């Protein structure tokens, strides 16, 4: 029987990553310090390290050990400090624990308690998740804490925030966002004011309400408060903000329900106010003008993405030109040029306005304001990118991209990371389809963004690594950017990051390799850099990990497995076992889809390596794939069916699939997918085509009801679908019982239509062969009624169907005939004449078909059939299968020789009753056999 392999598929990552926590390494407590090398030389510490010689690490200078500790994560630092008494003291040094970043690590009450003894002098803390906030508030005990920056705290409650404030009265800066604090009320805000009298900076996002009592408490009890940002809040008492007389910087970006007349009148009276951010609000031009006119200290108003202000500027470009030295920044104004005016008497490049060198020796407040501006710009640009409002293309292309890249170079770590996140976001058009905006991504590339982001990805901070890797990964969907990323060393960077012990970093790195592996030119480079092993190791490292890291790793391996050489590397690295493990045990649909696609691609190289057999021999692989065809997710079903199609090319796999229930599962899939996607229909039909190669499977498919859905798919307007269905029906029609079913199900008109009307030569060819099988005399016409109780009720006109079939087989063959050329070829003995015909009639794709000995024998028998049309069809088929250069031409030539085809072909070529087409085709097949015999003898 005949089959062919499904096309290998390469696809991309779907965009932005998700947060995960780290499973850290640990050094066994109580063990001795490591001993593996000593300095060479005379004992004075000079010279080079010599491998294999023991050294007492406790002899290292304390400063060196402290430098070593400083480069470790808090978890590794604590574990290494537990190895001996000396290092325990050094590991607890206050200089190591003044700042702590827990965002990349799991932090619960147990972890916080274990760190408490070291955090007595902790001053700056960053964390992620409300669980971490609860743990810090209850167990960390850092009484001298001055700054808390928290992310991802959507579930934070009043009680937790109150405890956090009560236990850390020395707080000077409290920043919680950007996730909305939907469970925080004004009561908690009042509690913060009462407890934290030294507060200077308060940034909160998404409060339901900040009422007058809460803001009034801040004004009364926090006399040093100079920076307030209440972002994306439901309601804010704008008048009460005017009572915080110490206020220098104010942001209510994203807040609606603001009474702008009251706000502008109140804020204009603040005696120290320097800058206001009203971005993403409905602020009125009159309110902006009032602030400009009445505030004596105000220097800057930031109003990005404010509809009414932009409309005013569009209508009247000079609306805010008489601003008394005050800057008004909008997306329609030249922001860099405007900011450059803050540096009178100094030649400042517009795009260098955020360079700290320009702030030195200037007013102190200018440097503070520029840092604040970086922070609020990074916040607003991220929110704008997430919402992706209409009409922002000009802004992003003309100045937004350059602004983001300037922020990536900021000295403020959170600004750097947020700018990278914004780049990752604003280039993506559609997360689901992984589409990116070509103009935006190439603007990042042209402005030098790729080296900047790669440098950020190289830094030691895992949070920066993950955000930079995410940005580069998304940009790499664009093929032009992907080339630059690869040329700048991005493949090696992604490979190294994929080895990270932090899941979030590894996830984004795997996503980058997934997107880069789309390009054929990058696959070998990824393999050479060790990327394949890193990806396989990811699957083994986190077998129960989140869908992000596993889906990306499997997706990248799927792309790489589409390459012949890389597929060998995937198998060598243990990829078959890793992917089968996912297919068997994972419950996440995205992971299952990519694992099945990877197995399909691994199995698609049957002619060049043994991966097809290796996948089939992996314990539980075939059973898992059969089960996945029953998944509720269409993508999983499609990829599983594609994998089974490819695997069925191997004889042992084919029978093992059937033994695992593959026939029943795939027939059921074919029946259920008739209204599904084209890809699923094609793969379901292809898998049945692959299984139908053997007699037992072919008959079982017919008995299970596989004929009807295949006939439905043969009527599809999509060539890939009806061509694949035609191939399956061709195989099924080889056996009389299936031929009967095809006739009964009304298959003859369907195949006739396909044979005469399809735009695919292959579909027409295989439909003609299926019809030839059905009416070459082997099907007992009397059995048609007997095979089904419905036979007579369906009123099948066998003779009429036969005449219709033979007529259209003849029409099909004649479409390849040129009377003048064929006449010349029939009359000539010159090889050139036959070569001209062979070249004209050859169907390129037919060279991928592989026939069994039984099929070749049947075509030889057709050459003796009394019906001229069938003789011509058989000769045409044998020409396609034996033409030199076809993938399986040698195999077919051997089969022809084994059955003594030459004698039958000569008789067919000389038969007076044969058509000129049959004679010429038979002569070409004889010539093909002679060619193969000559090649064998040499």
SELUM-478374 format. One record per residue: residue in one letter; y, z, x of N, C-alpha, C in turn. Coordinates in steps of 0.1 Angstrom, whole numbers, plus 5000, padded with zeros to 4 digits. Atoms other than C-alpha are relative to their C-alpha. Example, Ala and Ser with C-alpha at 12.3 -4.5 7.8 and 13.67 -1.06 7.14 Angstrom:
residues 2
A498850005009495550785123501250005009S498950004991498950715137501150084992
end
This chain:
residues 938
X498850005008500050005000501250005009X498850024993503649955010501050114998X498949915002506450195016501049975011X499050004989509650225036500750145000X499449874999511650515048501450014995X498749985005514750655032501150005011X499050004990518050605050500450155004X499649874995519150895072501450034995X498749975005522251075059500750105009X499149914992525151225078501150044991X498949965008527651435060500850115007X499149914993530451685067500050144994X499749865006531452045062500949994989X499150015012533252125030501350085001X498749944999536252285044500050145005X499749874995537352645048498950094999X501149904999535052925058500350124991X500049875007534353265042499950115010X500049894991534653605057498650065000X501349924999531553785070500350115011X499949894991531054095091499149985012X500750014987529654135126498850105000X501149914996526254275135500150015015X499749994986527254405169498850035009X501149964990525154455200500250145003X500049864997524354795212499350025013X500749954988523554955246499450134997X500849885004520955225242500750125006X499349874995522755565244499150085009X500849924991521655785272499449935011X500750084990520455505294501050005012X499250004988521655465330500949875000X499150124998524555225339499149895006X500850114995523254875347500049995016X500150024985522054805383499449865002X500650144998521754435392500749935011X499550074988524054345421500950105008X499149924991526054485450500949915007X499250084991528954365470499449985014X500550024986527954205503501050045010X499149974989529354305536499750145006X500349884992529754625555500350134993X499849885008530254865527501450034995X498649985004534054835522500349934988X499750065013533654645490500449855002X499650144999534554305505498849914999X501150095000532453995504499649964986X500450055013530653825475498850084995X501249935006528053955451498849935004X501350054996524453915461499150044988X500949985011522053875432498850085004X501349944998519054105430500150135008X499949884993520454395451500650114991X499649895010520954725432501450065004X498749944998524354885429500250124990X499749895009525555215415501349974994X498750045006528155105390500950124998X499149885001529455465388500950015012X499149994989531055405422501249914999X498950095002533355145408501350084998X498749935002537055255408500350014985X499849985014538155405375500949894994X499250115005540855135371499249884996X500950125003538154865373499250024988X500849965012535955045348500949994987X499150015012538955075324500349864996X499850145003539654705327498749944994X501350045006535954645319499950044986X500149955013536054865289501149934991X498950065008539354705277499649864995X500450135004537654365274498850004990X501149995009534954495251500550034986X499749965014534854525213499850154999X500049855002535254885200498550045000X501449965001531454895193499350005013X500650014987530354775227500750115010X499349904992533055005243499450144998X500649875003531655305225498550015005X501449994995528055215233499950015015X500049994985528755155270500450135005X499549864996530655485272498950104998X501049905002527555665260498949995010X501150014990525455555290499950115010X500049894990526555835313501250094998X498949915002528856135314501349955006X498850054994531355975338500649894991X499550115008531655665316500450054986X499649955013531855875285501450045000X498649964999535056025297501049885002X499150124998536555695309500049924987X500050085012535455525277500850064988X499149935010537455785257501450015004X498649994995540655735276500949954989X499050035010543655725253500549865001X499550144999544855395268499149894994X500950105006541755225254500050004985X500149985015542255355219501350024994X498750005007545955325212500149894990X500050115010545255005193498549974997X501450035004542154925173500049894989X500150115009541254605155498650004994X501349995007538354655130499849884991X500250115010538754325111498749935002X501250084998535854155127498750084999X501249915000533454455123499950074987X500349915012531854655096500550145003X499449874998533754975091499750084987X500249915011532355245068500350145005X499849864996532555625068499350045012X500849964988529855655094500649955012X499450064988531555415118501350085003X498749934998534955585112499850145006X500349874994533455925119499650005014X500450024986531855805151501149975009X498950044992535155675163501150125000X499049905002537155985152500450075013X499849924988536756175185500849925010X499250084991538355885204501349964995X498850065006541155805180501150104998X498949905002543356115184501349945003X498850064996545955895201500249864994X499950145005545455585180501449984993X498650025006548855435170500049874991X500050125008548055085157498649964996X501350035006545154985134500149884991X500150115009544154665118498650004994X501250005006541354645093499949904989X500350105011539754425066499150064990X500849955011538454525032500350144995X499649875005539154815009499050115004X501049904995535854985020500550055013X499649954987537255005055501250094998X498849915003540555145041499650134996X500649875005538555415023499550085012X500649934989536655495055501150065009X498949964991539855515076500750124994X499249905006541655725051499250145000X500849885001538755975048499450065012X500849954988537155995082500549975014X499650044986539055845111500850115007X499349894994541456135116501049975010X499050044990544155945135501350054995X498849945006547056175127501349945006X498850064995549455995150500149864998X500050155003548855655135501449964996X498750055003552055455134500049874992X500050145007551055115121498649984994X501350045007548355005096500349864995X500050135006547754635089498749974994X501250015007545154575063499949874992X500250135007543754245049498850024990X501150015008541354165021499750134992X500149875006542054495002500249984985X499850025015541954354966499650124992X500549895007539954654955500650135003X499349884996542254914970500650074988X499649935012543055194945501250095004X498949914998545955434941499550125008X500549884994543755724952499949985015X500250024986542855564985501349985008X498750024994546355454993500850135002X499349875000547655804985499450095011X500749924990545055965008500449945014X499650064987545855715036501450045004X498649964997549555805033500150155004X499949864998548956175031499450045013X500649964987546756185062500649935012X499450074989548955965083501550004998X498649995003552456095078501049945010X499250064989553655945111500249854998X500050155002553255595097501549955000X498750074999556155365106499949864994X500250145005554655035094498750004992X501250015009552354975065500049864994X500150145005551254615057498749984994X501250025007548654535031500149874992X500050135007547954175020499249905008X499350075011547853885013499350014987X500749995013545153954987500850104991X499249925009546854104956499450144998X500449865002546754474952500150034985X499950005014546054454915499850144994X500349865005544854824912501050105006X499049904994547854974930501250004990X498949985009550555114907501250065007X498849944994554055244913499850155004X500349874997552555594914499650015015X500450004986550955514948501149975009X498850034992554155364960500950125002X499249885000555955684952499450105010X500749904991553255884971500249965014X499750054986553755665002501450045004X498749964997557455735000500150155003X499949854999556956114997499350045013X500849954988554456135026500549945013X499750084988555755875051501549995002X498550014999559355965058500549925012X499650084988559355775091499849854998X500450145003558455445074501249915003X499050104997560455155088499649864994X500550135005558354855075499050024989X500949995011556654825042499849854994X500450135005554854495033498850014991X501149995009552754485002499949874991X500150135007551354184982499350034987X500750005012550454144946500050124991X499949885009551554474930500349954986X499750035014551554464892501550034997X498649955003554854654892500550095012X499349904991557254824916501350044992X499049965009559455024892501150075007X498849944994562855194898499750135006X500449874995561255534903499449995014X500750014987558955414931501049955011X499050054990561755214948501050105003X499049894998564155494943499550115010X500749914991561655724961500149955014X499950054987561655494990501450015006X498649994996565455494991500350155004X499749864998565555884990499350065012X500949924990562655985013499749925012X500350084988562455695038501449955006X498650044995565955685055500049905011X500150104989564655465083499549864995X500750125005563155195061501049885001X499150114998564654865072499449864996X500750135003562054595063499150024988X500849995012560654565028499649864996X500550135006558454275016499050034989X500949985012557054294981499749854995X500450145001555253954979499249984987X500950045012553853794947499750114991X500149895009554454094926500349964986X499850035014554454104888501550024997X498649975002557754284884500550105011X499349924990560154444909501450044994X498749965004563154644900501149965010X499150054990565754444917501350085003X498849924999568654684911499750125010X500449884992566754974927499949975015X500150044986566254774959501450015007X498649994995570054784963500450145004X499849864996569755164968499450035013X500649974987567855135000501049965011X498850034992570955145022499649975014X500550034987568955125054499449865002X500750135001567554785044500749895008X499550114993568054505069499349874996X500850125003565254255059499350034986X500649995014564054195023499449874997X500750125005561453955010499450034986X500749995013560453914974499449864997X500650145001558753574980498950004989X501150015010556553464951500250094988X499849925012558053714926500849934989X499350055011559053604892500550114991X499549905009560653794863501150085007X498949944993563553874886501449964993X498750025005567053914871500949975011X499350044987568953714897501450045000X498649955000572453804886500150145004X500149864996571554174889499750015015X500449994986569754114922501049965010X499050054990572453914939501250105001X498949905000575154164928499650135007X500449874994573154464939499749985015X500350024986571854324972501249975009X498850044992575254194983500850125005X499349884996576454554985499250085011X500749934990573754655010500750005013X499150004989575654765041499449945013X500750044988573054655067499249874999X500950125003571354355051500349885009X499850124991570754075076499349884994X500850125004568153845060499350034987X500749995013566653785025499149884999X501050105002563553585017499749994985X500350025014563353444981499249884998X500950125001560853164988499050014988X501050025011558553044960500450084988X499549935012560753204933500849904992X499150095008562953064905501450045002X498649964997566153194922500949894996X499050105004569253024909500949975011X499050034990571752844930501250094999X498949915001574453074916499750135007X500449874993572553384929500149985015X499950034985572353224964501450005004X498550024997576053134963500650144999X499449875001576853494952499750095012X500449934988574953644981500849965012X499350054989576653415005501550054999X498549975001580153494991500250155001X499749865002579853874986499450095011X500649914990577554005014500749985013X499250014988579454095045499150005013X500950004988576454135068498949905000X501150095002573953875055500249885010X499950114991573153605081499049894996X501150105003570053425066499450024986X500750005012568653335033498949895001X501150094999565153175033499649974985X500350045014564452985000499149885000X500950114999561452765007499349984986X500850045012559852584977500650084988X499349945012562552714952500649884993X499750125007562852444926501449984997X498650025004566352504913500949995012X499250024988567852544947499849865006X500250134995566252224959500649894991X499350095009567452044928501549995002X498649994998570952164935500449935013X499850074987570752044971499949854999X500250155002569451704960501249944993X498850045008572251674935501350005008X498849984993574851804958499750055014X500549964987573851804995500950105007X499149904993576952015005500150134992X499949885009576152284979500250135008X499949874993575752565005500649985014X499450034986577652405034501150105003X499049904997580552655030499450144999X500849885001578352945037500550115009X499449904992580653145060499150055011X500949974988578153125089498750054996X501449955005575153225067499149874999X501050115001572053005070499350014987X500950015011570252885039498949905003X501150084996566852755047499249954988X500950055011565052525022499249895006X500950114994562352255026500849875001X499250134999565051985021501050005011X499049994990567252105049499349995014X500650014986566652045087499950145005X500149864997565252395094500250035015X499949984985564952365132501549995004X498650024996568452225135500950124995X499249885005569852505113499850125008X500349884992568152775133500649995014X499450024986569452625166501550045000X498649965001572952705153500250155002X499949864997572153075158500250035014X499849984986572453025195501249935005X498850084995576052915201500250025015X499750004986576952825236498749985009X501250024992573252765246499349874995X500750135003571452435248498650034996X501449965005568352505226499449874994X500750105006565852235218499750044986X500249965014565452225180498650074998X501449955002561652275182499750135008X500349884991562052565207500850124995X499249895005564052795184499250134999X500849885000561153035182499550055013X500349964987560853055219500850135004X499449874998561553415229501049995012X499150024988563353295261501449984994X498650035006566253185238500650134994X499549885006566553535224500650105010X499649904990567053725256501550005003X498649994997570453855265500949974988X499350015012571453805229500150134992X500049885009572154055201498650044997X501449955003569154275196499649964986X500450035014569254215159499549854999X500450145000568853835166498549995003X501450014997565453885182499250064989X500749935012564354125154499949904989X500050095012565453865128499149885003X500850114998563653585145498550044999X501349965002560453785146499750024985X500249995015560853865109499949874994X500050135006561553505102498749935003X501350064998558353395119499050064991X501049945009556453645098500149954986X499850045014557953545065499749854998X500350145001557653175073498549985000X501550014999553953215082499450044986X500549975014553453385048500249904990X499750105010555253135027499449875002X500750134998553852825044498550014996X501449985004550352965039499849994985X500150005014550953025002500349864994X499750135004552552684998498849905002X501250094997549552515015498950034990X501149975009547152704993500249944986X499750055013548952594961500149845000X499950144998549552244975500949934989X499250065011552452164951500349855002X499750145000553351804943501349985008X498750044994555951634965500350075013X499849934987555451834997499749915012X500450084988554251545019501149985010X498950034991557651465033500350125008X499749884993558251825042498950035011X501149984990554851865060500149905011X500050104989555151545079501350005008X498750004992558851575089500350125007X499749884993559051935098499050114999X500949895003556352155083498950015011X501150004989553652055109500650055013X499449954988556052115138500350154999X499749865002556952445124498850095001X501349934999553352555121499650015014X500450004986552652455157500950095008X499149904993555652655168499650144997X500549865003554252955150498750035007X501349984992550852905167500350065013X499649954987552752985199500850134999X499349875002554353305185499350115008X500649894993553953625204499450104991X500649915010552953795172498649954996X501450055002549153775168499849964986X500350035014549153785130500749874996X499350125003551653505129499249885006X500850104994549553295153498849974990X501250025008546453345131500349944987X499650055013548253285099500449855000X499750144998549652955112498849925002X501250074999546252845122499349994987X500650005013544952935088500749904991X499250095008547752735072499649855004X500450144996546852425093498649974994X501350025006543252465082500149974985X499950015015544452475046500749884996X499150115005547252215043499449865003X500550144998545151925057498949974990X501250025009542351975031500549954986X499750055013542751764999499150064990X501149975010539451854982498950085008X501149924993537152144994498649944997X501350045004534252004975499549875007X500450134993534251654990500449995014X499749994986535551765024501049895004X499050104997538451515021501250075007X498849954994541451575044501149895000X498950095000544851415044500249945014X500050064987544851165072501450015006X498749994994548651165077500350145005X499749864996548851545079499250035012X500949964988545851585103500549925012X499650084989547151305125501450055005X498749944996550651465125499750125009X500449884992549051785139499649945014X500550064987547351565166501249955008X498950064993550551375175500950105006X499149894995552551695179499450095010X500649924990550151835204499250124995X500649885006548352065180498650035005X501549974997544752015192499950085013X500149914989545252155227500550154997X499549875004547252445212498950084993X501049935008544552535187498750035009X501249984992541752495213500350125010X499649894992543652735236499950134992X500149885008543852985207498650034998X501449975002540152945201499350065012X500549954987539553035238500450155002X499549864997541353375235498950104996X501049895001539553705234499950064986X500049945013540453795198499249934990X500950075008537753715174500749954987X499350055012540153685144500749875003X499350124996542153425163499049895003X501150104998538953245174499649944987X500550055013537753215138501049914993X499050075007541053095124500349865007X499850124993541552845152498949904999X501250095001538052715150499949944986X500050055014538452675112501049884999X499050115000541652465117499549885007X500550124992540052245144498849934992X501150055008536952205122500549914989X499450085011538952085092500749885005X499350124995541051855113499049905005X501050094995537951705128499349914990X500550095010536951555095500649865002X499350124997539451285105499449955013X500750054988537651055130500949995012X499050024989540750995151500250145007X499849864994541351375155498750055006X501349954994537651435161499849955014X500150054987537851205191500850085010X499149924991540751395206499450145002X500749874999538951725199498950005010X501150014990535951605218500549975014X499450034987538051465246500750125007X499349884995539951795250499050115003X501049894997536651995254499650084988X500349925012536252105218498650024998X501449995002532552045218499550135008X500549894992531952295246500650134994X499449885005534352545230499350044987X500849975012532552525196498650055003X501349954996529252565213500050145005X499949864995530352875231500350104988X499749925011531853015199498850024991X501249995009528652945180499050115005X500949904994526953195204500650144997X499349885002529453465193499150104992X500749905008527953795180500850034987X499249985012530653785153499649884990X500450105009529453595122501149914996X498950095005532853465111500349905011X499750094989533453315145498949895001X501250094999529953165147500049904988X500050095012530353025111501049895002X499050104999533552845118499749905012X500450084990532152715151498949904996X501150085005529052585134500649894991X499350105008531452415109500649895008X499450104991533252245137499049905006X501150094995529952115152499549914988X500550075011528952005117500949874998X499150125002532051785113500149915012X500050094988532051655149498749925000X501350074999528351565145499949884990X499950125009529351305118500149885009X499850124992530451075146498849985010X501250044992527550895163500350035015X499649994986529550905196500050155005X499949864996529651295196498650065000X501349935001525951365189499450035014X500649984987524751325225500850115007X499249914993527651525238499750154995X500349875006526851815214498650055006X501349974994523251805226500150045015X499949984985524251795263500750145002X499349884998526552095258499250124995X500849895004523752305244500350044985X499649975014525052285208498850014991X501250005008521652215193499350145000X500749874998520052525207500950124994X499149905006523152735197499950004985X500250005015522752615161498750054995X501349955004519052685159500050155002X500049864998519653025174500850074989X499249945011522253095147499150034988X500949985012519553055120499050115003X500949894996517153285139500850135000X499249884999519953535145500350074987X499649945013520953575109499149944989X500850065010517953475088500450054986X499549955013519453685059501550004999X498550004999523053595067500649934987X499350065011525653465043499849855000X500250155001525553105031500949925009X499150084991528553005053499449975013X500550024986526953045087498749914999X501350075001523452915076500249864995X499850135005524752625056500649915011X499450084990526952505084499149975012X501050034989524252545111499049904995X501050105005521752355089500649874998X499350125002524352095080500249925013X499850074987525152025117498649955005X501350044995521452015126499549874992X500350125008520951765097500649875005X499350124995523551535111499449965014X500650034987522151565146498649944999X501450055002518651505134499949854996X500050145004519751165121499949915013X500150074987519851055158498750025006X501450004996516550965173499850105012X500249914988517051145207500450144996X499649865004518851445191498950064992X501049945009516051485166498950065009X501049944991513651545195500550135006X499449884995516051805209500050114989X500049915011516251975175498650064999X501349965000512451995174499650095012X500349934988512252115210500650145000X499349875000514752395203499450094989X500649925011512552525174500649984987X499350035013514552355147499149984988X500950025012511552265126499750134994X500449865005510452625123501250064993X498949935005513952745117500449944986X499750075013514652485089499050024989X501149975010511352535072500150154995X499849865004511952915073501150014989X498950005010515252845054499549954987X500550075012513552615029499150094993X501049915007510852875022500650134995X499649875003512853195021501450024995X498649985004516553135015500149974985X499750025014517853154980501449944997X498650065002521353004986499949854999X500250155003521652654972500649915011X499450084990524052524998499149995013X500850004988521752635026498749924997X501250075003518652495009500249855000X499750145000520352155004500149945014X499950054986521252125041498750015007X501349984993517952255053499049884996X500850115005516151995031500549865006X499550134994518451715044499749995014X500350004985517851825080498549965001X501450034999514051805074499849854997X500150145003514451465058500449915012X499650084988516351335088499050015012X501049984990513851485112498849914998X501250085003511051305094500349854999X499650155002512950965094499749925013X500250074987511850875130498549985003X501450014999508150815124499549905010X500450104990508050505146500350045014X499549974987509750675175499650135006X500549874995508551035177499150064989X501049945009506151275160500650114992X499449905008508651485142499550004985X500450015013507451355109498750084998X501349925001503951495115500250155003X499849864996505351815131500650074988X499549935012507351895099498950024990X501149985009504251835078499050115004X501049904995502152055100500650145000X499449875000504652345099499650074987X500649925011503152615077501050014988X499249985012504552605041501149904998X498950095002506852315047499949914988X500250105011505452065022500150084987X500049925012504852334996501550044996X498649965002508452455000500849884994X499250125004509952104996499649964986X500550035014507752044965500750094990X499349905009509152364950501449974998X498650025001512652264958500449884991X499750105010512351954936500250054986X499849945013512352194907501250095000X498849914999515552364918501049964988X499050025011518352404892501249925006X498950074993520752244918499749865003X500350144999520951864918499949965015X500050044986521851844955498750045007X501349954994518752054965498949914996X501150085005516451844943500149865007X499850134994517951524958499550005015X500450004985517451624995498650035001X501449975000514051774988499249874998X500750125004512951444972500149905012X499850094988514451255002499150045011X500949954989512451475026498649964997X501450035004509251415007499849855001X500150154998509951035007499749975015X500250034986510251035045498750055005X501249944996507351265050498749934995X501250075006505051055028499749885008X500350114991505250785055498850035009X501149964992502650985074498850024991X501250005009499050955060499650144996X500449865002498251325064501050074991X499049945009501551435049499949964986X500050065013501151205020498950074991X501149935008497851365009500350154998X499749865001499051715017501150024989X499049995011502051654994499450004987X500750025013499851544966499250134997X500849875002497551854972500950124996X499149895003500652074969500649994987X499450025013501451944935501149905000X498850094998503851674947500049894989X500050115010502751404922500650054987X499549945012503351624892501550035001X498649964999506551764905501049885001X499150114998508051424915500049914987X499950075013507051254882500950084990X499249925008508651544864501549985004X498650024995511751504886500549864995X499650145004511851124878500350004985X499850005014511651194841501350074996X498849925003514451454842501349955006X498850044992516851274865500649874995X499650145005517450954844501550004997X498550005002521051074836500750075011X499449934988521651234870500649905009X499350094990523251094901499149895005X500750124994522350764917499150055012X500849964988521250944949498750074996X501349935004518751174931499049904994X500950105006517350874911499349925011X500650084989516850674943499050085008X500949934992515150954961498750044992X501249975008512851054932499149875000X500850135001511750684929499449985014X500550024987511450664967498850095004X501149914998509250974969498749954993X501250055008506950824942499549875007X500450124993506950494961499250045012X500749954988505850684993498650054996X501349945004503050874975499149904995X500850105006501850564957499249915009X500750084990500550414989498550024999X501549985001497150574984499649984986X500550045013494950474955500050124991X500149895009494350824942501450054995X498749965004498050914942500649904990X499550105009498950584926499550014986X500649995014496550624897500550134994X499549875006497650994893501449994995X498650025004501350884891500049934986X500050065013500450654863499550094989X500649915010498350914845501050114996X499049895003501151174848501249954992X498850065007503650934831501149955009X499050044991505450804861500549864998X499650145002505650444849501349994992X498950015009508150494821501350035007X498749984994510950664842500349905011X499850104990510450414870500549874994X499550125007510950124845501550034996X498649975004514150304833500949985012X499250014987515450334869500149855004X499950144997514549964874501149924993X498950065008517149884848501450055004X498749954995519850064867500949895005X499150104994522949864877500250025015X499949974986522850034911498949955008X501050074992521049824936499050105007X500949914992519650114957499050064990X500949935010518150274925499049894996X501050095005516549964910499249935011X500850054989515449834944498850095003X501049904997513550154951499050014989X501050005012512050164916499149885000X500950134999510849804921499050025010X501049974990509149914953498850084995X501049915006507350194935499149934990X500750085010506349964906499149905007X500850104992505049704931498750075004X501149934995502749964946499050044988X500849965011501650094912499249894994X500650125006500949744899498749955007X501250044993498249704925498750034993X501249955007495849894903500049974985X500050065013494749754870500550104989X499649905010495250084850501550015000X498649994999498850104862500749874995X499550125005499349734855500049994985X500050005015498249784819501150094995X498949915005500750074816501349935001X498850074998503549864829500249904989X499950095011502849594804500250074987X499949935013502449844775501450064999X498749945001505750014784501149905000X498950105000507649684782500549975013X499550024987507849644819500149865004X499950144996507349274821501549944999X498650055001510849184807500950075010X499249924991512349454829499949945014X500250064987510749314861500549865001X499550135001511548964850501549995002X498549994998515249054847500450035014X499749964987515149224880499849885010X500450124992513448924896501049895000X499150125001516048684884501450045001X498649975002519248884882500550105011X499549904991519449154909500749945011X499350054988521949114937499350035013X500849964989519349264960498849905002X501150084997516949014976498750085000X501249924999514449294982499650044986X500449965014514549404945499349884994X500650125006513849044934498749975006X501350034993511149004960498950094995X501149905004509249324951499749994985X500350025014509649254914499149884998X500850125000508148914919498550035004X501349974996505249064938499350094990X500649915011504649334911499549914989X500550095011504449054885498849925004X501250084995502048854907498850095000X501249915001499749164910499550014986X500349985014499849204872499349884994X500650125007498848844864499349915010X500850084991496648734893498649994996X501450025006493548764871499250135001X500849884999492449114881500150094988X499849915011493749284851499249944988X500850045011491249264823500850014987X499250005012493249164792499550084989X500649935011490849314769500250155002X499949864997491349654786501450054996X498749965003495049654777500150094988X500049925012494449774742499250135002X500949884999491650014753500650115009X499449894991493750204779500950094993X499149915007495950344753499949984985X500250015015495650424716501349944994X498850065005499250294713500049855003X499950144995498349954728500249904989X499850105011497949764695501350024993X498849985008500849934679501249955007X498850064992503149814707500149854999X499950145003502249464698500249915013X499750074988502049334734499449864999X500550145000501748954736499749975015X500450014986499748924769500349865005X499850134995499848554771501449965002X498550034999503548534764500650075012X499549924988504148804790499649935013X500550074988502048614815500849875003X499250124999503948284809501450045005X498749964995507248464813500050045014X500049954986506248634845499849895010X500350114991504848314861501249915001X498850085000507948124851501150055010X498949944992510348364868499550035014X500450004986508148404899500349875006X499750134994508448034903501549985002X498650014998512148044898500550075012X499749924988512348324924499749925013X500450074987510448124950500949885002X499250124998512447804943501550035004X498649974995515747994950500049995015X500150004985514547984987499749865004X500450134996513747614986501249905000X499150114999515847324997499249875001X500950125000514146994987500049925012X499950094989515446795015499550065013X500549944988514747045042498550024999X501549985001511247125028499349875002X500650134998510446755026499949965014X500050034986511346705062499050095007X500949914994509347015072498649964997X501350045004506346895052499549885007X500350134994506446555068499950015015X499949994985507046675104499050105006X500849914993504846835129500750085011X499149934990507746955150500250144996X499849865003508047335153501450034995X498749975004511747315149500349994985X499850025014511547195113499550134992X500549885007509347495103500950125004X499149894996511647735123501250004991X498850005008514547615103499850064986X500349945013512847695070499850155001X500349864998511548025083501350095001X498749934998515048135093500850004987X499250015013516548025060499450094989X500649935011514048205038499750155003X500349874996513548525058500950114993X499349895005514548845040500050125010X499949904988515749085068499350134996X500549875003514849405050498550004998X501450005003511349285042499250035013X500749974988510549335079499750155002X500349854999510549715073498850044991X501149975008507749695048498749995007X501349994993504249785059498949994990X501150025010501249655039498750055006X501449964996497649785039499149885001X500950114999494649575046499649954986X500350045013493849575009501049914994X498950095005497249425001499949865006X500150134994496949155027498849924995X501250075006493449075014500349954986X499750055014494849044979500949875001X499150124999497548794990499249885005X500950114996494848595008499249954988X500750045012492848594976500949924990X499150075009495948474957500249855005X499950134995496048174980498949914994X501150085006492848064963500149994985X499849995015494148134928500349864994X499750135006494147834905501449984996X498650015004497747904895500949975012X499250044988500047714919501150105003X498849904998502947964914499550125008X500449884992500848254926499649965014X500250044987499748054956501250005008X498750014993503347984965500650145003X499549864999504248354959499350075011X500849934990501448474981500449955014X499650064987502348235009501450055005X498649954997506048345007499950145005X500149864996505048715009499450015014X500749994987502748655039501049955011X498950044991505648465056500950125004X499149894998507948765052499350115009X500649894993505349015065499649965014X500550034987504248815096501049935009X499050074991507448655109500350085012X499849934988507948745145501450085000X498849924999510549025151500050114989X500149905011509649215119499450135006X500549884995508949585125498550025000X501449995001505349555113499349875001X500550134999504749195120498649995007X501350004992502049255146498950074993X501049945008500249495124499549914989X500550105010500149235096499349885005X500850114994499048965119498650045004X501349954998496149175130499150004988X500749995013495149235094499649864995X500350135004495348865087498949945008X501150054992493148775116498750074997X501249935003490649045106499349944988X500650055013490148885072499849855001X500250154999489948525086500949924992X499050065008493148425070500349865004X499650134995493648115092499449894992X500750105008491047915073500649984986X499450015014492447995039501449945001X498750054999495947925051500049855002X500150144998494947585064499749924987X500450065013493347505031501150004990X498850005009496447615012501049905004X499050094995498647405034499649854997X500550145002496447095028499749974985X500450025014495747144991501049904993X499250115007496846844970500750064988X499449945012497547064940501150105002X499049904997499847304958501449945000X498650045000503547284956500449995015X499550024987505547174986500450135007X499649874995506847534990498850075005X501249934996503347674991499549945013X500550064988502347425018500850035012X499149974989505347485040499950145004X500149864997505147855037498750035007X501349984993501447845046500049965014X499950054987502147645076500850095009X499249914993504847885087499250135004X500949894997502348175084499049975011X500950044989499847985105500750005014X499250004988502547935131500350145005X499849864996503348305130498850065006X501249944995499748395136499749945014X500150064986499648155166500950075010X499049944991502748315180499550145004X500549864997501148665177498849995009X501250014992497848545192500449965015X499650034986499748395222500650125006X499449884994501648715227498950105004X501049914997498448915226499249965013X500850054989496648685251500850025013X499249994987499548715276500250155003
end
